[in-house]
Amino acid sequence: MADLYAPTSPYDSGFLDTGDGNRIYYEQLGNPEGKPALNVHGGPGAGAPRRPTRAWDPERYRVVRFDQRNCGRSTPHASDPAADMSLNTTQHLVDDMERLRVHLGIDKWLLNGGSWGSTLILAYAQQHPERVSEIVIPAVTTTRRAETEWLYRGAGRFYPEAWDRFRDGVPADERDGDLLAAYARLMENPDRKVREQAAADWLAWEDAVISDEPNGVPGMYSNRDVDAQIAFVRICAHFFSNGAWLEEDQLLRDAHKLAGIPAVLVHGRHDMGCPVQTAWELAKAWPDARLHIIEDSGHGGSETMQWTVRAAIEEFKDR
């Protein structure tokens, strides 16, 4: 494990009231006077890590992490069918990040996060470039429809039996249509048993996609309690069936807005769910970004990937 420092637990935590019925959980670790850094979790809907951090120099960094809307410790939780998902979009999350920055009195912060977190980081940084000091992304995605089409359909060429089970999780008359929208409808079903089964079917597919990666971990996606499974899949299906409310290629097209922001992009060569092509395209469009392709890693990471990310965090702490 690529750990550099002794475990650091939060010195502060709280809830940010968004004014529309949502409350966003956040916590701070490290040095209150240190360089601000925001950790942006993936999913969407995975929630922030609950373990102490060992990646950040606790003397030099002020690390903020938060649970995005409707997941983790934020309320209302997406496992509750009463949670209004219309109030959870990419723009809502960007606005929450900016609201949190103002609430904590931070001028600029380093942004770190991968997978869905990288999409949210890019969306935020393109709207608020003056508030971003550096960016570190392991596992680059931009949540284009082409990317989600690959993850939830194209990758089935490699795992046809698992993909058939994923497809068969929706009603028979919807299996040849938009599977993500069909799952989104299942996750709104008032019958909890229906939601539980749909979540289990979705997560079994996610697990299958990474099953043959170097350092693959069995049950990486499904290894969470049932409420967390329901929230994760409900939020994922909601976002992906709506193209994350982004224009196709928007984040690549607008990469010029990131000019002047130093970045390190780290991506596994064997990432089956998010092929390295997107990271390559982003690096070409963003001259201030350095791309490291990790040969022994997939989406789940590796020690080499961890050390590469840690090196970037160390490099930026004195900038």
Helices and strands as residue ranges (DSSP letters): E 10-17, E 23-30, E 35-39, E 61-66, G 85-87, H 90-103, E 109-112, H 116-127, G 129-131, E 132-138, H 145-152, G 154-157, H 160-167, G 172-174, H 179-186, H 192-209, H 226-240, G 243-245, H 250-253, G 255-258, E 263-268, H 277-285, E 289-294, H 303-316
